[in-house]
Structures are given as structure tokens and as C-alpha cells.
């Protein structure tokens, strides 16, 4: 998804649900997770995906700052932003699963 630095923190510049490229990438990650779930414990896959996302977000912040001092200064606002986004996405996805529970479970 395209992002733009705002006060040193990467902010989403498009709405995820309307960005086709974003959703295609999400589907790619979910497909990979589902494939891994055939041979791996799902309790390992979810945390691995979260770790990968946080690692990449730290990289995004590093790439948007000029030096380690600026990185340190922007770390807390970035962390708050990413936590807010994660909470919103989690709430949205839980609500979606509530609405489509049987369909998504294949029942």
C-alpha cells in the first residue's frame, strides 16, 4: 500500500479496502499462511506473521528517518500509530468473522 511520511511516521495514504494492490498482497500473505498451516502449527504461523510485520514496520521507520537520533525521536509516535492501526484492523476482522463465521469456516 502506498505510504507517505507524516511527521516522521508512515501513514497509510489510501483506504486499505479500496486499494486493489494492497488487497492482492494481503491475499498473498494469507495464502502463504494457509499453505504453511497444512504442515505447521497455526499457533506458530500467526506470531511469525506479526513478528515479520513489526520487523518490516521498524525498517519502514528507519528508511523514513535521516539518522538514529531521528529514529529514536519518531519511534514512540510510530509505535502508537501501528498499535492503533493493528487494533482497528483486528476489530474489523473479528467483526467480519462474526458476520461470516460459517462461510469462512466452510460450514
N, C-alpha and C positions, 0 to 999 in steps of 0.2 A: 504494500500500500504506500502511496506517496506520503512522505512526511516532510515537515518543514520545521526548522528550529524556531521556537518562540521563547524568548528569554533563556536561551541555552538548553531548553528541554524540547525533545522531539514531540510534536503534537500531530495527530492524525489530520490530514488535510482533506480527506474525503470521508463520507459515511461508509463504514465497512459493508453494510448490507447492500449498497448500491454500486460498489466497486467490483466489477467482474473479475479483474485480475487478482484482487485480494481474495475473493471467494474461491477462485481456482487454486490459489496457493494453500488456503485453508484446507480445501478438499484433498490436496496432495499430501499434506501432513496427516490428515485423518486416515487416508487410505494407507499410508505407511504404518501408522499406529495399529490399524485394524489387521494389516498383514502380520505385523510383529506379534499381535495378540493370539495368532494361531499357534505360536510356539513358545511364547513368553508369558509370564505373569503380568496381568494388566496393572497390578499394583506397583510394578517397576516402570511400565511404559508412561503412565501419567506423570509421575515425578520427573522422569527423564525429559519429557517434553517441557515441563515447567522450568527445569534447570536450563535447558537449551534456550528457551525464550528469555530467561533472565540474563543469561550469558550474552546473548545477542543484543539485548537492550543495553547492557553495560558497554558493549562495543559501540553501539549507536551513539551513546552519550560521549564516549571517548573521541569518536570521529567528529562530533559537533563542537568540541571544545579545543582551544588552542594549546593548552598546557595542563599539567597535573593540578596546578592551583585552581584553574577554572573548572576542571573536572570535579575537584573536591567541593567547590562552591556550588556547583549545579547538581551534585549527587542527591541531596535531600529533596529538592523540588522534583527531580526526575523520578526518584523513588515514590514520592507521593502521587505523582501523575500516573505511573504504571500501576500502582496499587489501586487507585480509583478506577482505572480502565479495566483491570482484572476483575474487580468486584462487580462492575457493571456488566461485563461480558458473562461472568458466572451467573449473575441473577437472570440475565436474558436467556441464557442457555438452559438453566434449570426450569424457567417458565415454559420454554419451548418444549422441553421433555415432558413436563406435566401435561401440556396440551396434546402432545403426540406420543404419549408413552407406549401404547400398544403398537402403533405403527413403527416406531423406532426400534422396538424390541422384537419386531417380526411376529407379533401375536395376532 
